[in-house]
Amino acid sequence: MFSEDEIMKYYGVKSWDEVLAMFGEGGKLEGRWGWLQVLREAELGYTVQVMEGWNGGWFHGSVDDITVFAGHFVEQNGRLLVQTDSGSSVVAADMVGLWGDGYYLAMRGSDGTDFAGRQFGANTKYWNPRPRLLSKVDWVNTFAKA
C-alpha cells in the first residue's frame, strides 16, 4: 500500500495534515475521501476504475458498464499517474479522483490479470488506524485507565 510518506511525496506536501486539507472543505479534492482510501490501499501496478452511476452496492452485470476511466498506477519522474491499459493515455492520479462517484481497485497478478477487487464510494470517509511501535505504547498506564 502507498504509505502516508509516499502519498505526501506524490502530492508535494510535507505533512499528513496538508493531505487531509486537500480532501477537506475548500480543498482541491474536497469530499473525495474514497480516492484517498484508494491511494492508501493501492500499489504501483494496481488497476483502478472510476465509475459513474455507482449506487453504493455490488454491481449487477459488468463493472465496465459504469466505468468512465480505467488504468493502472505507474510512477514516472516521481509523479503518480494512472495509465490506461492500452498505454495511450496517462493522467495524474490526483485528477482521476475528481471524476465519478465510485472507485474499484484491484490488485494485478504476475500474469497481468486483476484479482481481489474492492469498491469505494467517492464521498465515503474511511477510517484507518495509525500503527504505533509497541515500544512507544505505555502499556501500564493504558490498562490502568481502562
N, C-alpha and C positions, 0 to 999 in steps of 0.2 A: 504494500500500500504506500502511496505517497505520504511521506512524513509531513508534519507541520513545517519543518525546516524547508523541505522541498517545495511545498505549496507557497511558502513565503518567498522563496527564491524565484519561482515562476511568476509570481505577481509583483516582484520587485519591491517588496516591503521588508521592514526589519523586525516587525513584531506580529504576533498572532492577533492582537487587538486590531491592527490595521487590516488584516484579512477579514476579520469579523465585521469591521466597519464597511467593507465593500458590499457585504450582504445585508447590512442593516439599512435603516431608513436613510434615504438620500444617497446611498452608495451605488456604484456602477452596476452591481448585480443585486440590487435591492430585492429582498424576499426570495431569492433563488437558492434557498438553503439546500434543496435537493442536489443542486450542482456541486455545492461544497462537499456533500456526502459522497457523491460520485468520485470526486478527487481524493477523498480520504480513503476510499476503498479500491481505487484503480492503481494500476502499474503500467509502465510502458508496454505497449503491445495489446493491452486490453481493448475490447471493442465497446463502443458506446453508440447508442441510438437515441436521438432526440425525437420525442413523439408529440403529436398534436392530436387532441381528442381522447387522450387517456383519461379514463374515469376513476382512476384510483384502485381498480381491481385487476385481477389477472385477465389477460386478453382471451377473447374467443375468436379463433382464427389466427391469422399471422400478425406478428408484431410489425412486419413490413407494411401492413395496410395502413398503419397510422404513423409511420416513420417519415420525418421530414429531412433528417440528415443522419448519416451513419458513417462511422470511420473508426480508426483505432489510434490510440495515443502514441505519439512519437516525440522525440526531443531533437530539435535542430538548433544549433548555435545557442544553447542554453535556454531556449524557449520551449514551452509545452504546447504541442499542436495536435490537432485531430486531422488525420489524413484519411480520405476516402479509400475504400478497398481497391478502387481502380488506380489509385495513386495520382489521379489527375487534379485533385483539389486538396489544399491544406488550409486549415482555418485555426487561428489562435484559440486555444482551449477556453479562454475566458469569454470569448464571443459565442461559442457554442452554447454556453449556459443561458444566453439571452433568448434562445428560441424555444418554442414548445412548452408543454405543460407537464411533461414527464420524461424520465430518462430510463434507459435499460442498459445495464452494464454487464458485460460477460467477459470472463477470463478467456484467453486464447491458448489453446493447446499447442503442443510442439508440432502437431501435424497441420496447424493453421485453422482448425475448426474451433468454434466457440462452445463453451460449456459453462455450467454453474452461473447462470444469469440471475440478476436481481434488479428489481424495479424501484424507482424513486419518484415521488411526486416533486415537481419543481418548487412548490411553495411549502413543502413539509419540512419542519425543523427536526433534525435527527440529533440525538444526544450521544456523545462519545466520552466515556471516562478517560481521563488522562492517567497514564501509568506513572507510578512513582516507584523509585528504588526502595526496596524493602528496608535498606539500611537507614533511610530517612524517615521512616514511619515510627512514631513514638507509640509503640505497642502498649506500654504500661499505662500511659495516660489515656490512650484511646479506649481501652477496656474499662478503665476506672470511671470514665464519664458515662459509659453505656448503662 
